[in-house]
Amino acid sequence: MIKLNSNQKSPTGSPANTQRGFRHRFLAKLLVICGLCLMLSPDNSAAQERLPKVVESVNGEFVEVKDPAGPLPGSGLQPERGTKIPFTPQEIIEELKYYILPFVIASVISMWFIIERLVILRSGRVIPRHFVTRFLKLLQDGKLNSRSALKLCDENPSPISAVFAHGVRKWGKPSVEVEQAIIDGGERQLSQLRKHLRVINGVATVAPLMGLLGTVVGMILAFNDIANSSAMGKAEELAGGIALALLTTALGLGIAIPSLIMYMYLAGRVDGLVMEMDQSAQDLVHLISAEGLAAGAASRKSSSSAPATTTKAKPDKTTSAS
C-alpha cells in the first residue's frame, strides 16, 4: 500500500478552494444574465423624450395632436392661447351672436329716453325765471287783469305758465277755488314731467332678468356638453355655455345699473321742480284770489296816500317854526 504524504494535496482540493470556485462560477453566471438583460431590453431614451399622444375628434375622425404641450421655453415661439372668455366688444358680439339683440334694444331704449328727459327737464324750460319774476311783479303792482295775465301766459308757453293759466281763469274767486284749479293744472303738468320715466325704470328692471335668462340658457348648454361623452374632460367644449352665462349676466347688469341711477336722478329732479312750482303757485294764489286782490288794493291805496300826507305835514312844521 502506498501512504500519502501529509504535505501532498488531495485531488479534490481543500474545502476553501471548493468554496472559492463556487463563488466565481456564481458571479460569472450573474454577469452573463445581466448582460443578456441589457442586450434584450428596448431603448427607453427615445420613449422618455417623446410626449404621450393626444387624440382629438375632428369631423368624426380621431387625429393626433402633434404638439400638445406647445413649444419649448427656450425656442422663442409663443404658445397658442387656450379658450378664454371674450372681453373686447368684437369678441363679445361674435360669441353671443343673436343673443345680444335684446340687450342692444334695451340699451338703445334706455339711452334714448334718458337723453330726452334730460332735455325736457331743464330748469330753464320748466320754470323760466324771467317770466315768473316779471309775471308776479306785474300782478303785485296791479298792472295786469285776468285777460292780460292769461294772454301773457299763452305768449310764454312752459309748464309753469300752464299752471298759472289754470289759476288765472279763477281770477277773483276765493282762494280755495283758485288753489284747487292750480292743483288740477299742476297734476297734469306733473304727469307730463314724469312721462317716460317709467320706461327707464322698466329697462332697469327687465335687463337683469334677461341676463338671468341668458345665464340659465348658458348653463343648460354647458351641462348638455358635459352629458355628451366626447366632451368629458375638455374644458374648451364647455367654454361656449359658460361664456354665454357670464356675458349675458354682465350685459344685463351693465344696462340696469346706469338706467336705475339715471331714473333716480331724474325722479329727484322732477320732485325738485314740482316743489319750486308749488311755491310760485302759492304766491299767485295770494295775488289773484278775492282776498289777495282786496289786500293788494288796500296796500296800493295806503301807499299812494302816504306821500300826500307827508307833503302836507312839512308846511305845517315850517309855519310853526316861523
C-alpha positions as CSV (number, residue, x, y, z in Angstrom):
1,M,0.0,0.0,0.0
2,I,1.2,3.4,-0.7
3,K,0.9,6.0,2.0
4,L,0.0,9.6,1.2
5,N,2.3,12.3,2.4
6,S,0.7,14.7,4.6
7,N,2.2,17.7,2.6
8,Q,0.8,16.3,-0.7
9,K,-2.6,17.9,-1.8
10,S,-5.6,15.6,-2.5
11,P,-7.1,15.6,-6.0
12,T,-10.4,17.1,-4.8
13,G,-8.6,20.1,-3.1
14,S,-9.3,21.7,0.2
15,P,-12.7,22.9,1.3
16,A,-11.6,26.6,1.0
17,N,-10.7,26.2,-2.7
18,T,-14.0,24.5,-3.4
19,Q,-16.0,27.4,-1.8
20,R,-13.9,30.0,-3.8
21,G,-14.6,28.2,-7.1
22,F,-18.3,28.2,-6.4
23,R,-18.3,32.0,-5.8
24,H,-16.5,32.6,-9.1
25,R,-19.0,30.5,-11.1
26,F,-22.0,32.3,-9.4
27,L,-20.5,35.7,-10.2
28,A,-19.9,34.7,-13.8
29,K,-23.4,33.5,-14.3
30,L,-24.8,36.7,-12.7
31,L,-22.7,38.8,-15.1
32,V,-23.9,36.8,-18.1
33,I,-27.6,37.2,-17.0
34,C,-27.2,41.0,-16.6
35,G,-25.6,41.3,-19.9
36,L,-28.4,39.4,-21.6
37,C,-31.0,41.6,-19.9
38,L,-29.3,44.7,-21.1
39,M,-29.0,43.4,-24.6
40,L,-32.6,42.3,-24.8
41,S,-34.1,45.4,-23.1
42,P,-35.5,48.1,-25.6
43,D,-34.0,51.6,-25.8
44,N,-36.1,53.8,-23.5
45,S,-34.3,57.1,-24.2
46,A,-36.4,57.9,-27.2
47,A,-39.6,56.9,-25.3
48,Q,-38.7,59.3,-22.5
49,E,-38.1,62.2,-24.8
50,R,-41.3,61.5,-26.8
51,L,-44.5,63.1,-25.3
52,P,-47.6,60.9,-24.9
53,K,-50.1,61.0,-27.8
54,V,-53.1,63.2,-27.6
55,V,-56.0,62.4,-29.8
56,E,-59.0,64.6,-30.7
57,S,-62.1,64.0,-32.7
58,V,-62.2,66.2,-35.9
59,N,-65.1,65.7,-38.3
60,G,-65.8,62.2,-36.9
61,E,-62.1,61.1,-37.2
62,F,-59.5,60.8,-34.5
63,V,-56.5,62.9,-35.2
64,E,-53.2,63.0,-33.2
65,V,-52.2,66.4,-31.8
66,K,-48.7,66.9,-32.9
67,D,-47.7,69.4,-30.2
68,P,-50.0,69.1,-27.2
69,A,-47.6,70.8,-24.8
70,G,-46.7,73.7,-27.0
71,P,-43.2,75.0,-27.9
72,L,-40.3,74.6,-25.5
73,P,-39.4,77.5,-23.2
74,G,-36.2,78.4,-25.0
75,S,-37.5,78.0,-28.6
76,G,-38.6,81.7,-28.8
77,L,-42.1,80.7,-30.0
78,Q,-45.3,82.0,-28.4
79,P,-47.6,79.2,-27.2
80,E,-51.1,79.2,-28.6
81,R,-53.7,80.6,-26.2
82,G,-56.4,78.3,-25.0
83,T,-60.1,79.0,-24.8
84,K,-61.0,82.2,-22.8
85,I,-64.0,84.4,-22.0
86,P,-64.4,87.1,-24.7
87,F,-63.5,90.6,-23.5
88,T,-63.4,93.0,-26.4
89,P,-66.7,94.2,-28.0
90,Q,-66.0,92.3,-31.2
91,E,-65.3,89.1,-29.4
92,I,-68.5,89.5,-27.3
93,I,-70.6,90.1,-30.4
94,E,-69.0,87.0,-32.1
95,E,-69.6,84.9,-29.1
96,L,-73.2,85.9,-28.2
97,K,-74.4,86.2,-31.8
98,Y,-78.2,86.8,-31.9
99,Y,-78.4,86.6,-28.1
100,I,-77.1,90.1,-27.9
101,L,-80.1,91.6,-29.8
102,P,-82.4,92.0,-26.7
103,F,-79.6,93.8,-24.8
104,V,-78.9,96.2,-27.7
105,I,-82.6,97.1,-27.9
106,A,-82.8,97.6,-24.2
107,S,-79.7,99.9,-24.1
108,V,-81.0,102.0,-27.1
109,I,-84.4,102.5,-25.4
110,S,-82.8,103.5,-22.1
111,M,-80.3,105.9,-23.7
112,W,-83.0,107.5,-25.9
113,F,-85.4,108.3,-23.1
114,I,-82.7,109.3,-20.7
115,I,-81.4,111.9,-23.2
116,E,-85.0,113.0,-23.9
117,R,-85.8,113.6,-20.2
118,L,-82.5,115.4,-19.6
119,V,-83.5,117.9,-22.3
120,I,-87.2,118.2,-21.2
121,L,-86.4,118.6,-17.5
122,R,-84.1,121.5,-17.9
123,S,-84.9,124.1,-15.2
124,G,-84.9,127.0,-17.6
125,R,-87.5,125.2,-19.8
126,V,-89.8,124.1,-17.0
127,I,-89.6,127.3,-14.8
128,P,-88.3,130.3,-16.8
129,R,-87.1,132.6,-14.1
130,H,-87.5,135.8,-16.1
131,F,-91.2,135.0,-16.9
132,V,-92.1,134.1,-13.3
133,T,-90.4,137.1,-11.8
134,R,-92.0,139.6,-14.3
135,F,-95.4,138.0,-14.1
136,L,-95.6,138.1,-10.3
137,K,-94.2,141.6,-10.3
138,L,-96.8,142.9,-12.7
139,L,-99.6,141.3,-10.7
140,Q,-98.2,142.8,-7.4
141,D,-98.2,146.3,-9.0
142,G,-101.7,145.9,-10.3
143,K,-100.7,146.3,-13.9
144,L,-102.5,143.1,-15.1
145,N,-106.1,142.0,-15.2
146,S,-107.4,138.5,-15.9
147,R,-107.4,138.9,-19.7
148,S,-103.9,140.4,-20.0
149,A,-102.5,137.9,-17.5
150,L,-104.0,134.9,-19.5
151,K,-102.6,136.4,-22.7
152,L,-99.1,136.7,-21.1
153,C,-99.2,133.1,-20.1
154,D,-100.2,132.0,-23.6
155,E,-97.3,134.0,-25.1
156,N,-94.8,132.2,-22.8
157,P,-95.5,128.5,-23.1
158,S,-94.0,126.4,-20.3
159,P,-95.2,124.1,-17.6
160,I,-95.3,126.9,-15.0
161,S,-97.2,129.2,-17.3
162,A,-99.8,126.4,-17.9
163,V,-100.2,126.1,-14.1
164,F,-100.5,129.9,-13.8
165,A,-103.2,129.9,-16.6
166,H,-105.3,127.5,-14.6
167,G,-105.2,129.8,-11.7
168,V,-105.9,133.0,-13.7
169,R,-109.1,131.5,-15.1
170,K,-110.4,131.6,-11.5
171,W,-109.5,135.3,-11.1
172,G,-111.2,137.0,-8.2
173,K,-112.7,133.7,-6.8
174,P,-112.0,132.6,-3.2
175,S,-108.5,131.3,-2.6
176,V,-109.8,127.7,-2.1
177,E,-111.1,127.6,-5.7
178,V,-108.0,129.3,-7.1
179,E,-105.8,126.8,-5.3
180,Q,-107.8,123.8,-6.4
181,A,-107.6,125.0,-10.0
182,I,-103.8,125.3,-9.7
183,I,-103.6,121.8,-8.1
184,D,-105.5,120.4,-11.1
185,G,-103.3,122.1,-13.6
186,G,-100.2,121.0,-11.6
187,E,-101.2,117.4,-11.7
188,R,-101.5,117.5,-15.4
189,Q,-98.0,119.0,-15.7
190,L,-96.6,116.6,-13.3
191,S,-97.8,113.6,-15.4
192,Q,-96.1,115.2,-18.4
193,L,-92.8,115.7,-16.4
194,R,-92.9,112.1,-15.2
195,K,-93.6,110.8,-18.7
196,H,-91.2,108.1,-20.0
197,L,-89.6,107.8,-16.5
198,R,-91.5,104.5,-16.2
199,V,-89.8,103.2,-19.4
200,I,-86.4,103.9,-17.9
201,N,-87.4,102.1,-14.7
202,G,-88.7,99.2,-16.7
203,V,-85.4,98.8,-18.6
204,A,-83.6,98.8,-15.2
205,T,-85.9,96.0,-14.0
206,V,-86.0,93.8,-17.1
207,A,-82.3,93.9,-18.1
208,P,-81.1,91.8,-15.1
209,L,-83.9,89.3,-15.8
210,M,-82.7,89.0,-19.4
211,G,-79.2,88.4,-18.0
212,L,-80.5,85.8,-15.7
213,L,-82.3,84.1,-18.6
214,G,-79.0,84.1,-20.6
215,T,-77.3,82.6,-17.5
216,V,-79.8,79.7,-17.4
217,V,-79.5,79.0,-21.1
218,G,-75.7,79.1,-20.9
219,M,-75.7,76.6,-18.0
220,I,-78.1,74.3,-19.9
221,L,-75.7,74.3,-22.9
222,A,-72.8,73.6,-20.6
223,F,-74.5,70.7,-18.9
224,N,-75.6,69.3,-22.3
225,D,-71.9,69.3,-23.3
226,I,-70.9,67.5,-20.1
227,A,-73.6,64.9,-20.7
228,N,-72.0,64.2,-24.1
229,S,-69.3,61.6,-23.8
230,S,-66.9,63.3,-26.2
231,A,-66.9,66.4,-24.0
232,M,-65.8,64.8,-20.8
233,G,-62.6,66.3,-19.5
234,K,-62.4,69.0,-22.2
235,A,-62.8,72.5,-20.8
236,E,-62.9,74.1,-24.2
237,E,-66.0,72.2,-25.1
238,L,-67.8,73.8,-22.1
239,A,-66.5,77.3,-22.7
240,G,-69.3,78.2,-25.0
241,G,-72.1,77.7,-22.4
242,I,-70.1,79.3,-19.6
243,A,-69.2,82.3,-21.7
244,L,-72.9,82.8,-22.7
245,A,-73.9,82.6,-19.0
246,L,-71.3,85.1,-17.8
247,L,-71.6,87.6,-20.7
248,T,-75.4,87.8,-20.5
249,T,-75.3,88.4,-16.8
250,A,-72.6,91.1,-17.2
251,L,-74.6,92.8,-20.0
252,G,-77.8,92.8,-18.0
253,L,-76.2,94.4,-15.0
254,G,-74.2,96.8,-17.2
255,I,-77.5,98.1,-18.7
256,A,-79.6,98.0,-15.5
257,I,-77.2,99.8,-13.1
258,P,-76.8,103.1,-15.2
259,S,-80.6,103.0,-16.1
260,L,-81.5,102.8,-12.4
261,I,-79.1,105.6,-11.4
262,M,-80.5,107.9,-14.1
263,Y,-84.1,107.0,-13.1
264,M,-83.4,108.0,-9.5
265,Y,-81.7,111.2,-10.6
266,L,-84.5,112.3,-13.0
267,A,-87.2,111.4,-10.4
268,G,-85.4,113.6,-7.9
269,R,-85.2,116.4,-10.4
270,V,-88.9,116.2,-11.1
271,D,-89.6,116.4,-7.4
272,G,-87.4,119.5,-7.0
273,L,-89.1,121.2,-9.9
274,V,-92.6,120.4,-8.5
275,M,-91.7,122.0,-5.2
276,E,-90.5,125.1,-6.9
277,M,-93.6,125.4,-9.0
278,D,-95.8,124.9,-5.9
279,Q,-94.0,127.8,-4.2
280,S,-94.6,130.1,-7.2
281,A,-98.2,128.9,-7.4
282,Q,-98.8,129.9,-3.8
283,D,-97.6,133.4,-4.5
284,L,-100.1,133.5,-7.4
285,V,-103.0,132.5,-5.2
286,H,-102.2,135.3,-2.7
287,L,-102.3,137.8,-5.6
288,I,-105.3,136.9,-7.7
289,S,-107.8,135.4,-5.2
290,A,-110.6,137.6,-3.8
291,E,-108.8,138.0,-0.6
292,G,-105.5,138.7,-2.3
293,L,-107.0,141.3,-4.6
294,A,-108.6,143.1,-1.8
295,A,-105.4,143.2,0.3
296,G,-103.5,144.3,-2.7
297,A,-105.8,147.2,-3.5
298,A,-105.7,148.3,0.1
299,S,-101.9,148.2,0.2
300,R,-101.7,150.2,-3.0
301,K,-104.2,152.8,-1.7
302,S,-102.3,153.3,1.5
303,S,-99.0,153.6,-0.3
304,S,-100.4,156.2,-2.7
305,S,-101.9,158.3,0.1
306,A,-98.8,158.2,2.3
307,P,-96.7,160.7,0.2
308,A,-99.6,163.3,0.2
309,T,-99.8,163.2,4.0
310,T,-96.1,163.7,4.3
311,T,-96.2,166.7,1.9
312,K,-98.9,168.4,3.9
313,A,-97.1,167.9,7.2
314,K,-94.0,169.7,6.0
315,P,-95.5,173.2,5.5
316,D,-97.2,173.0,8.9
317,K,-93.8,172.4,10.6
318,T,-92.3,175.3,8.7
319,T,-95.1,177.6,9.7
320,S,-94.9,176.7,13.3
321,A,-91.2,177.3,13.2
322,S,-91.6,180.7,11.8
